[in-house]
Structure formats: C-alpha cells, structure tokens
C-alpha cells in the first residue's frame, strides 16, 4: 500500500515539474538571454529581446506556458540501481504527461505516424520518449525533462562523413545546417553537436548536449575549442534574434562525443530555441528532491 502511495506521489511531483518547465525558463537560459541583450547593438534585436522578456514575465503572471508550442515531451533518466521505483517509471512518466497536458495546459502535439490522428494527451507510440542511463550503486534518480518544439526540431540533421573530411567537415556541416534552417528555430539558438561513429549514436549525443548548462565546456580541450569556434562562427553569420539580424545568433554550442570507428565520422545536430524549456531534477529514494535548473522553486 505504501509503495502505491509513493508511486502516486512521484507521479504528482513529475506532473508539477513538467508544468513548471513549460512556464518558467531555466536560470541559465534567462541569464544568457540577459547577457546577449546587454551586449546587443542592433536596435531591432534589442526590441526583440525586450519582447522575449515581456513574454517570460507574462507567462509567469498569467500562469501559462512561455511558448504555445509545448513540444513533444522527452525524458533523459540517470537511474541508480537502488532507486526503488524503476519498474514504475515509464508508467509514471506517461501518466504525468497526461496530467500535465490538462493542468499546465500543454498543447496537444502527439500525432500517430501513419494513422495521422492526434492522441489529445501528448502520449502515443513511444511518446513520451524516454532515454535511460543506469548508475550502479546509486539510490537516486536524476531526470532531464525537455520540450522539443516543432521549430527547434527542424534544423535537426545527421550524417556520416568520410574520414578525409576531418574536423573541418564537421564545421562545414554544422554551419550549413544553421544557415539553411536555423532561422526556423527561433534564435538565439542552443546548438547541440554529437560526434561518434553512426548517425544514431551521434544524434543521441547531440540531444544530450542540449541538456548541459549553458556556458559549460566539454572537458576535452580540443572539443571545448571546437565549441568556442562554432559559437563564434555562427554568431558571425548575423542571424540574430528571431532571424532579423543581430550581434548574437546562439546562446552557445555544446559538443558531446564518443570514440568512433576510424573509417567514419558520424555527426548530428539538434537545436534548442530561445525558449529552451528544459529542467533537471534529482529524486532521492525517499522522494525528497532537488531542482537543479530553477533555483528557489518548490513543487
């Protein structure tokens, strides 16, 4: 009986957290937007940043999502082997998404492929998407919640490059994708780049790169240098906020990588929009929690 009550409690907490993520941007995103606004010299871009902050304030005042496209829900779990509710988590997440769809409310964005009907509750075949990492010897569970909207999904792409393309080929590929579709993703963007062997491994890494704190750097010095070079290169394109030109086009570029086969360079790109709605929370086994992305907030 106690276990059933605890699972219900966990469901309620996740529902509230999803609702929070839909309405309040994480601290690092708000902070980066403020920094970009303070450095901006283009009058049009300055006005756009102001509308963004007006939007952020109104979302909180009116208790509504910060963007009407609340995306398709994705969860990235780092689950300790000692966390007592692992077997219930996928059911917990589906039920929490259904409840948050009503409580937030969230726009209905789950359309069944081939059958072409909207499920009406943001769940469906393999939706919400859940990515698992198992952490031996840990008794807690850490969770990233991400709302992947349609606009920020459009620049997503992946390809396996010939090894002769080298790291210059990665740069060319990223810049080409942002030049072609970046404006569709509501800049300034957060760009996640994954580098591995195949398109599937690179794609997962590029999405996980979006879960990192803005301003963090890859611990590998050469990867960190690539992040800085890509950030500078994309900013030099002059896309600016909402694609209407400006000094900054990105909030940052994050690179994640894996060892790869010597005959292939798999590269993938995923993009977050200016309203980068992601949240990180950690649950202990007693269901006490710490919100890592939104300080001073309780569920």
Beta strands, then each sheet from edge to edge (+ up, - down):
strand 1: 72-80
strand 2: 129-135
strand 3: 141-148
strand 4: 157-161
strand 5: 189-196
strand 6: 250-257
strand 7: 265-272
strand 8: 278-283
strand 9: 289-291
sheet 1: 2+ 1+ 3- 8+ 9-
sheet 2: 4+ 7- 5+ 6+
end
